[in-house]
Amino acid sequence: MDERVLKDDDFLVSQTDEKGIILFANEDFCEVAGYSLDELIGQPHNIVRHKDMPKAAFKNLWETVKSGKVWNGYVKNAIKGGGYYWVYASVYPKYDSVSQRNTYISCRRKASTKEIADAQKLYKTMQ
């Protein structure tokens, strides 16, 4: 599988509900992941989950944001039709006063080669 390396100014943003269903995705996210906005809205965010990512990483992410804290970490995501890309992600809990529910906003940027190598080592130790 081919790796897509993000451009230095790529900034991927998405918003999900409490169940991880995508409510919003910006143009950079759509372009990098290979999906149109219509294909992403209403889908579970794990539509881009790569099989190499340990389940424990996402368990930690959800535990952190559901407790009201910000989660930061490195994520390997899958591209529609094959391939993958790495990002440094920050996920923020946000209460949406209009819908009166908790949502989560994920902001992602390019990860450096060293950051990716360190994350790969760590993830090999996780279940």
C-alpha positions as CSV (number, residue, x, y, z in Angstrom):
1,M,0.0,0.0,0.0
2,D,1.2,3.5,-0.8
3,E,1.7,6.1,1.8
4,R,0.3,9.6,1.1
5,V,2.4,12.2,2.8
6,L,0.5,15.3,3.7
7,K,1.5,18.7,2.5
8,D,2.9,21.0,5.2
9,D,-0.2,23.2,5.1
10,D,-2.8,20.4,5.1
11,F,-5.1,20.8,8.1
12,L,-7.8,18.1,8.3
13,V,-10.9,18.8,10.4
14,S,-13.9,16.7,11.2
15,Q,-16.7,16.7,13.8
16,T,-18.5,13.7,15.1
17,D,-21.4,13.0,17.4
18,E,-21.0,10.9,20.6
19,K,-21.2,7.7,18.6
20,G,-18.4,8.7,16.2
21,I,-20.8,9.6,13.3
22,I,-19.3,12.3,11.0
23,L,-21.3,15.5,11.1
24,F,-18.7,17.7,9.3
25,A,-15.5,17.3,7.3
26,N,-13.4,20.0,5.7
27,E,-12.1,19.9,2.2
28,D,-8.5,18.9,3.2
29,F,-9.9,15.8,5.0
30,C,-12.1,14.8,2.1
31,E,-9.2,15.2,-0.4
32,V,-6.6,13.3,1.7
33,A,-9.0,10.5,2.6
34,G,-10.3,10.2,-0.9
35,Y,-14.0,10.7,-0.1
36,S,-16.5,13.3,-1.1
37,L,-18.2,15.2,1.7
38,D,-21.5,13.4,0.9
39,E,-19.7,10.1,1.3
40,L,-18.4,11.0,4.7
41,I,-21.4,12.8,6.4
42,G,-23.4,10.2,8.4
43,Q,-20.7,7.6,8.3
44,P,-18.8,6.4,11.3
45,H,-15.4,8.1,11.6
46,N,-13.8,4.7,11.6
47,I,-14.4,4.6,7.9
48,V,-10.8,5.8,7.7
49,R,-9.4,3.6,10.4
50,H,-6.4,1.7,9.3
51,K,-6.1,-2.0,10.4
52,D,-2.6,-1.3,11.8
53,M,-4.0,1.0,14.5
54,P,-4.3,-0.7,17.9
55,K,-7.8,-0.7,19.3
56,A,-6.2,0.4,22.6
57,A,-5.3,3.8,21.1
58,F,-8.9,4.5,20.2
59,K,-10.2,3.2,23.5
60,N,-7.8,5.8,25.2
61,L,-9.0,8.5,22.8
62,W,-12.7,8.0,23.5
63,E,-12.1,7.6,27.3
64,T,-10.2,10.9,27.3
65,V,-12.6,13.0,25.2
66,K,-15.7,11.6,27.0
67,S,-14.2,12.7,30.3
68,G,-14.1,16.3,28.9
69,K,-10.3,16.4,28.1
70,V,-8.4,16.9,24.9
71,W,-6.7,13.9,23.3
72,N,-3.5,14.2,21.3
73,G,-1.8,11.4,19.4
74,Y,-0.6,10.0,16.1
75,V,-3.0,8.1,13.9
76,K,-2.5,6.0,10.7
77,N,-5.6,6.3,8.6
78,A,-6.8,4.4,5.5
79,I,-7.5,6.1,2.2
80,K,-10.5,5.1,0.2
81,G,-9.4,2.5,-2.4
82,G,-6.1,1.7,-0.7
83,G,-3.2,3.5,0.8
84,Y,-2.7,5.3,4.1
85,Y,-1.6,8.5,5.7
86,W,-0.3,9.5,9.1
87,V,-1.4,12.5,11.1
88,Y,-0.9,14.2,14.5
89,A,-4.4,14.6,15.8
90,S,-6.0,16.7,18.6
91,V,-9.5,15.7,19.5
92,Y,-11.6,18.2,21.4
93,P,-14.9,17.6,23.2
94,K,-17.5,20.3,22.5
95,Y,-21.0,20.7,23.7
96,D,-23.2,21.8,20.8
97,S,-25.9,24.1,22.3
98,V,-28.0,24.0,19.1
99,S,-28.4,20.2,19.0
100,Q,-27.9,20.0,22.8
101,R,-25.5,17.1,22.5
102,N,-21.8,16.4,23.0
103,T,-19.7,16.5,19.8
104,Y,-16.0,16.0,19.1
105,I,-13.8,18.0,16.8
106,S,-10.7,16.5,15.4
107,C,-7.9,18.7,14.0
108,R,-5.1,16.9,12.2
109,R,-1.8,18.0,10.7
110,K,1.2,16.4,9.0
111,A,3.3,14.1,11.3
112,S,7.0,14.2,10.9
113,T,9.0,11.1,9.9
114,K,10.4,10.8,13.4
115,E,7.0,11.2,15.0
116,I,5.7,8.4,12.8
117,A,8.6,6.1,13.6
118,D,8.1,6.7,17.3
119,A,4.3,6.0,17.0
120,Q,5.0,2.8,15.1
121,K,7.3,1.6,17.8
122,L,4.8,2.4,20.5
123,Y,1.8,0.9,18.6
124,K,3.7,-2.4,18.2
125,T,3.7,-2.8,22.0
126,M,-0.1,-2.2,22.2
127,Q,-3.0,-4.6,21.7
